[in-house]
């Protein structure tokens, strides 16, 4: 057996014997959430929102421990307004651990302030940059 193969086998054996070492190597703590999904919504359409929220629920039921974020851009910001018809469903999703991120550039273009929005949502300066950065950190990107 070649020396490199011996080293690789020894490392594989060590990883299997030390709990949490593989997770640490992957950049996650043992027991940490490994499923991370970010949805993009940029349409002001209640049916689309209801579909996205139903899809999120399905993902949570299937995977159990999953981190979910919804980045909301452009016309879709209306669905995150405190007086929106979807506000209660968004708040229910937030109670289930879903994070909603409003695009600051879109808010500025529409003349919206944080006072106009549902309490406890998150904000990003630029929604598309937020999506890109999450993907770079290993999040799965979905645009229904």
C-alpha positions in Angstrom: 0.0 0.0 0.0 1.3 3.4 -0.9 2.1 5.9 2.0 -0.6 8.4 0.9 -3.3 5.7 1.0 -2.2 4.7 4.5 -2.5 8.3 5.6 -5.9 8.6 4.1 -7.1 5.3 5.7 -5.8 6.4 9.1 -7.6 9.8 8.8 -10.8 8.1 7.8 -10.5 5.8 10.8 -9.9 8.7 13.1 -12.9 10.7 11.8 -15.1 7.7 12.4 -13.9 7.3 16.0 -14.1 10.9 17.1 -17.7 12.1 17.5 -18.4 15.4 15.9 -15.1 15.6 14.0 -16.7 15.2 10.6 -19.2 17.9 11.4 -16.4 20.2 12.6 -14.5 19.5 9.3 -17.7 20.5 7.4 -18.0 23.7 9.4 -21.0 22.7 11.4 -21.4 21.8 15.0 -22.7 18.3 16.0 -26.5 18.4 15.9 -26.5 21.7 14.0 -29.0 22.4 11.2 -27.5 21.1 8.0 -30.5 21.8 5.8 -30.8 25.5 4.9 -33.1 26.8 2.3 -33.7 30.3 1.0 -36.7 31.2 -1.0 -36.9 34.2 -3.3 -40.3 36.0 -3.7 -40.6 39.0 -5.9 -44.2 38.9 -7.0 -47.2 40.7 -5.3 -49.5 37.7 -5.7 -51.4 36.3 -2.7 -51.7 32.9 -4.4 -48.0 32.7 -5.0 -47.4 33.6 -1.3 -49.8 31.0 -0.1 -48.0 28.4 -2.3 -44.6 29.5 -0.9 -45.9 29.2 2.7 -47.4 25.8 1.9 -44.1 24.6 0.4 -42.2 25.8 3.4 -44.5 23.9 5.7 -44.0 20.8 3.5 -40.2 21.2 3.7 -40.4 21.6 7.5 -42.6 18.5 7.9 -40.3 16.4 5.6 -36.9 17.5 7.0 -37.8 18.4 10.5 -34.7 20.4 11.5 -34.3 22.9 8.7 -33.4 26.6 8.5 -35.7 28.5 6.2 -35.4 32.1 5.0 -37.6 34.0 2.5 -35.9 37.0 0.8 -38.6 39.4 -0.4 -37.9 41.8 -3.2 -39.7 44.4 -5.3 -43.5 44.2 -5.5 -43.6 41.3 -3.1 -42.8 43.6 -0.2 -46.5 44.4 0.0 -47.0 41.0 1.5 -44.8 41.8 4.4 -46.7 45.0 5.3 -48.3 45.0 8.7 -51.8 45.5 7.0 -51.3 42.8 4.3 -53.9 40.0 4.0 -51.0 37.6 4.3 -49.6 39.1 7.6 -51.2 36.5 9.8 -49.8 33.6 7.7 -46.4 35.2 7.6 -46.4 35.6 11.4 -47.5 31.9 11.8 -44.5 30.9 9.6 -42.2 33.1 11.7 -43.5 31.4 14.9 -42.4 28.1 13.2 -38.9 29.5 12.7 -39.0 30.9 9.2 -37.1 34.2 8.7 -38.4 36.8 6.3 -35.9 39.3 4.9 -37.1 42.5 3.3 -34.9 44.1 0.6 -33.9 47.6 1.7 -33.4 48.9 -1.8 -37.0 47.9 -2.7 -38.3 49.4 0.4 -36.6 52.7 -0.3 -37.9 52.7 -3.9 -41.4 52.1 -2.7 -41.2 54.7 0.1 -41.7 52.0 2.8 -40.3 52.2 6.3 -39.8 49.6 9.0 -42.9 51.0 10.7 -44.9 49.9 7.7 -43.8 46.3 8.0 -44.6 43.2 10.1 -42.8 43.2 13.4 -39.6 41.1 13.8 -38.8 40.6 10.1 -35.2 41.0 9.0 -33.8 43.5 6.6 -31.0 43.4 4.0 -29.6 46.3 2.1 -29.9 44.5 -1.2 -32.1 41.4 -1.5 -30.2 39.9 -4.4 -26.9 40.3 -2.6 -28.5 38.5 0.4 -29.5 35.6 -1.9 -26.1 35.4 -3.4 -24.3 35.4 0.0 -26.6 32.8 1.4 -25.9 30.6 -1.6 -22.2 31.1 -1.1 -22.6 29.9 2.5 -24.2 26.7 1.2 -27.9 27.5 1.4 -30.2 25.8 -1.2 -31.9 28.5 -3.4 -35.5 28.1 -4.5 -37.6 30.4 -6.5 -41.1 29.0 -6.8 
